[in-house]
Amino acid sequence: MSKDQIVYTHEKPLVAWSSADRAAWLASRLKSRSYADDVLSKIDALRERFDVAEYGQIDYGGERYPLLAVKTRDWRDDLPVALVTGGVHGYETSGVQGALAFMDAHGGDYAGKINILLAPCVSPWAYERVQRWNAEALDPNRSFTGQGRTQEAAALISLVAPLQGRVLLHIDLHETTDSDETEFRPAKAARDGEVFVPGEIPDGFYLCGDEKNPQLAFQTAVNAAVAEVTHIAPSDAKGEIIGSPVVAPGVILYDYKALGLCAGMTDARFTTTTEVYPDSPRTTPRICNAAQVAAVRAAIDYVLSA
């Protein structure tokens, strides 16, 4: 039995976590990789070509992480903004590494066409521990609205606030992993005192658009570019992906703002959330990163031609 299964087991079913349960969960979250080595060092390598700014710090029990954003160097106020975010869920590795790879290889391609603002690792504490939640057992990607904002969400909202009305595109880079089903969804059910109902993890890449602003032609264009790199997830027997109806091949919709999703933090005309499947036997970490890069490039190219 894994440490996660132990923490998620309750003597009294359907009882939400107590403070002791939360403390036990937190104590069992151990570092397995370095934000400084994996992320900050790569951002430092971009400083010669792009502007880098610290937009806040995450502090949990005195453990501090600087939050860094990478921006177009020749920023022009007369141009729209493409917002690229990764690592809102720290365990979704290609979201972080794909964002950095995009900026390194292609960020300069759009100079004079659109301003790029990149926040590659929104949740560094979770990145180091390969976790979905932050240290308070809260999901940052459900906290971009109302009074429940996490430190991670609040810092990013403050960064983007001066640009409201100018953000044309927001693409948020994520993964759907087997651990969603084996660890994180069971953990959520245990935390909230709910029954865990098993689901199905799709094999392939898909997009989650905003049901209030679907922009299906845009979503389809992004998927078409990604399909040249990796396979697109099929719908299941119910015509769904992770419990939501498929509205176009490899596309589902959520109500971004109602759920407090990162991709709903602006009023951008074009928004999407990528979902890479890193556990497929048909893919590799390199392919997963390349899929994220292809998605960002296709998204920017589409909005520039729209």
C-alpha positions in Angstrom: 0.0 0.0 0.0 1.4 3.4 -1.0 1.7 6.3 1.3 -1.0 8.0 -0.6 -3.5 5.2 -0.1 -2.7 5.2 3.6 -3.3 9.0 3.9 -6.5 8.7 1.9 -8.0 5.9 4.0 -10.6 7.0 6.7 -11.9 5.0 9.6 -15.2 6.9 9.1 -16.2 7.0 5.5 -17.7 10.2 4.1 -16.0 12.4 6.7 -13.9 15.2 5.3 -10.3 15.5 6.3 -9.6 16.9 9.7 -6.6 19.2 10.4 -4.7 16.1 11.5 -5.5 14.4 8.1 -4.2 17.5 6.3 -1.1 17.6 8.4 -0.4 13.9 7.7 -0.9 14.5 3.9 1.5 17.5 4.0 4.1 15.6 6.0 4.1 12.8 3.4 4.7 15.2 0.4 8.4 14.9 -0.2 10.6 16.7 -2.7 11.6 14.7 -5.7 12.9 17.3 -8.1 14.3 20.9 -8.0 12.5 24.0 -9.2 15.8 25.9 -9.2 17.5 23.3 -11.4 14.6 22.5 -13.7 12.9 25.8 -14.1 14.8 28.8 -12.8 18.0 27.8 -14.5 16.2 27.6 -17.9 14.6 31.0 -17.3 18.1 32.4 -16.5 19.2 31.1 -19.9 16.5 33.2 -21.6 17.5 36.5 -20.0 19.7 37.5 -22.9 16.8 37.5 -25.3 13.7 38.2 -23.2 12.7 40.2 -20.2 12.3 38.3 -16.9 10.4 39.7 -14.0 9.6 38.3 -10.5 5.8 38.7 -10.0 5.6 37.3 -6.5 6.8 34.6 -4.1 5.2 31.5 -2.8 5.8 31.0 0.9 4.8 27.8 2.8 6.2 27.6 6.3 9.2 29.7 5.4 10.0 27.8 2.3 10.0 30.5 -0.4 9.8 30.2 -4.2 10.2 33.2 -6.5 7.6 33.3 -9.3 9.1 34.4 -12.6 7.5 35.5 -15.8 9.2 35.8 -19.2 8.2 38.6 -21.5 8.8 39.8 -25.0 11.7 42.2 -24.8 10.5 44.7 -27.4 7.1 45.0 -25.7 4.7 47.2 -27.6 1.7 48.7 -26.0 -0.1 48.9 -29.4 0.0 45.1 -29.8 -2.2 42.5 -28.2 -1.0 40.0 -25.6 -0.6 36.2 -25.8 -0.6 34.8 -22.2 1.0 31.3 -21.9 0.8 29.6 -18.5 2.2 26.2 -17.3 2.6 24.3 -14.1 -0.7 25.5 -12.5 -0.8 21.8 -11.5 2.8 21.2 -10.5 2.8 17.5 -11.4 2.0 18.2 -15.1 5.6 18.3 -16.3 5.2 19.0 -20.0 3.1 22.1 -19.2 6.2 23.6 -17.5 8.9 22.2 -19.8 6.8 22.7 -22.9 6.2 26.4 -22.0 9.9 26.9 -21.5 10.8 25.0 -24.7 8.3 27.2 -26.7 9.8 30.4 -25.5 13.4 29.3 -26.1 12.8 28.0 -29.6 10.0 30.3 -30.9 9.3 33.2 -28.5 11.4 35.5 -30.7 9.4 34.5 -33.9 6.6 36.8 -32.9 8.4 40.0 -32.2 6.5 43.0 -33.6 3.4 40.8 -34.1 2.2 40.1 -30.6 3.5 40.5 -27.0 4.1 37.2 -25.2 3.8 36.9 -21.5 4.9 33.5 -20.2 4.4 32.2 -16.6 5.9 28.7 -17.0 5.6 27.3 -13.4 2.7 28.8 -11.5 2.9 26.2 -8.7 6.6 25.6 -7.8 6.0 23.9 -4.4 3.8 21.4 -6.2 6.3 21.0 -9.0 9.0 19.9 -6.7 6.7 17.3 -5.1 4.9 16.2 -8.2 1.5 17.2 -6.8 -1.7 18.6 -8.1 -2.5 20.6 -5.0 -0.5 23.3 -3.1 0.8 22.9 0.4 -2.7 23.7 1.8 -4.2 20.7 -0.1 -6.0 23.2 -2.4 -6.2 23.0 -6.2 -4.8 26.2 -7.7 -6.8 25.5 -10.9 -10.0 25.9 -9.0 -9.0 29.1 -7.3 -9.0 31.8 -9.9 -12.3 33.4 -8.8 -14.1 34.6 -5.7 -12.6 34.5 -2.2 -10.9 31.2 -2.5 -7.8 32.3 -4.3 -4.6 30.4 -3.5 -1.2 32.2 -3.3 -0.4 30.8 -6.7 -3.6 32.2 -8.3 -3.5 35.5 -6.5 0.1 36.2 -7.7 -0.8 35.4 -11.4 -4.0 37.5 -11.2 -2.0 40.5 -10.0 0.6 40.0 -12.8 -2.1 40.0 -15.5 -4.4 42.6 -14.0 -2.8 45.6 -15.8 -3.3 43.8 -19.1 -7.0 43.1 -18.9 -8.6 44.1 -22.1 -5.4 43.5 -24.1 -5.0 39.8 -23.7 -6.1 38.3 -27.0 -5.1 34.7 -26.3 -4.6 32.6 -23.1 -3.4 29.1 -23.5 -2.9 27.1 -20.3 -0.8 24.0 -20.5 -1.8 20.9 -18.6 -1.7 17.1 -18.6 -4.2 14.3 -17.8 -2.2 11.5 -16.2 -2.9 8.0 -14.9 -2.2 9.4 -11.4 -5.3 11.5 -11.8 -7.3 8.3 -11.3 -4.9 6.4 -9.0 -4.0 9.3 -6.6 -5.5 12.7 -7.1 -9.2 12.0 -7.6 -9.2 9.5 -4.7 -7.4 12.1 -2.6 -10.0 14.7 -3.5 -12.8 12.4 -2.5 -11.1 11.6 0.8 -10.4 15.2 1.5 -14.0 16.2 0.9 -15.6 13.2 2.5 -17.1 12.0 -0.7 -17.3 8.6 -2.4 -14.7 8.1 -5.1 -16.3 7.1 -8.4 -13.7 5.7 -10.8 -13.4 7.3 -14.2 -11.6 6.7 -17.5 -8.3 8.4 -18.5 -8.3 9.1 -22.3 -5.3 8.0 -24.4 -4.2 11.0 -26.2 -4.1 14.8 -26.4 -7.3 16.9 -26.1 -8.3 20.4 -25.4 -10.8 21.9 -22.9 -12.4 25.1 -24.2 -14.7 27.6 -22.5 -18.4 26.6 -22.8 -19.3 30.4 -22.7 -16.8 31.1 -25.6 -16.0 27.8 -27.4 -14.2 29.1 -30.5 -14.4 25.6 -32.0 -12.6 26.6 -35.2 -9.7 27.8 -33.1 -9.7 24.6 -31.0 -9.8 22.5 -34.1 -6.8 24.4 -35.6 -4.7 23.8 -32.5 -5.6 20.0 -32.4 -4.7 19.8 -36.1 -1.2 21.1 -35.4 -0.7 18.8 -32.4 -1.9 15.8 -34.4 1.3 16.1 -36.4 3.2 15.5 -33.2 1.1 13.1 -31.2 -2.3 11.4 -31.3 -5.6 13.1 -30.4 -7.7 11.4 -27.7 -10.8 9.6 -29.0 -14.2 9.9 -27.2 -15.3 7.0 -25.0 -18.3 4.8 -25.5 -20.5 7.6 -24.2 -19.1 10.2 -26.6 -17.3 11.8 -23.8 -13.8 12.6 -22.5 -13.3 12.6 -18.7 -17.1 12.8 -18.3 -17.7 15.7 -20.6 -19.4 15.6 -24.0 -17.0 15.8 -27.0 -18.1 18.8 -29.1 -15.4 18.5 -31.8 -12.7 15.8 -32.2 -10.6 16.0 -29.1 -12.4 19.0 -27.6 -14.6 19.3 -24.5 -15.9 22.4 -22.8 -15.9 23.6 -19.2 -17.4 26.8 -17.7 -14.0 28.4 -17.0 -15.1 31.2 -14.7 -17.6 29.3 -12.7 -15.0 26.6 -11.9 -12.3 29.2 -11.2 -10.0 27.8 -13.9 -6.8 29.6 -14.8 -7.8 29.9 -18.4 -10.8 32.0 -17.4 -8.8 34.6 -15.5 -9.0 37.1 -18.5 -11.7 38.1 -21.0 -9.4 37.0 -23.9 -11.2 36.3 -27.1 -9.3 33.0 -27.6 -8.8 30.6 -24.7 -7.9 26.9 -24.4 -6.5 24.4 -21.9 -4.2 21.7 -23.3 -4.3 18.2 -21.9 -1.3 16.0 -22.8 -1.4 12.3 -21.9 2.2 11.4 -20.8 1.5 7.8 -19.7 0.6 6.5 -23.2 2.9 3.9 -24.6 2.7 5.9 -27.8 4.5 8.9 -26.4 7.6 10.1 -24.6 8.6 13.1 -22.5 10.1 14.7 -25.6 6.9 14.2 -27.6 4.8 15.6 -24.8 6.9 18.7 -24.6 6.7 19.0 -28.4 2.9 18.7 -28.3 2.7 21.6 -25.9 5.0 23.7 -28.2 3.0 22.8 -31.2 -0.2 23.8 -29.4 1.2 27.2 -28.4 2.5 28.0 -31.8 -0.7 27.0 -33.5 -2.8 29.0 -31.1 -0.7 32.2 -31.7 -0.6 31.7 -35.4 -4.4 31.3 -35.5 -5.2 34.4 -33.5 -2.8 36.5 -35.6 -4.7 35.4 -38.7 -8.2 35.7 -37.3 
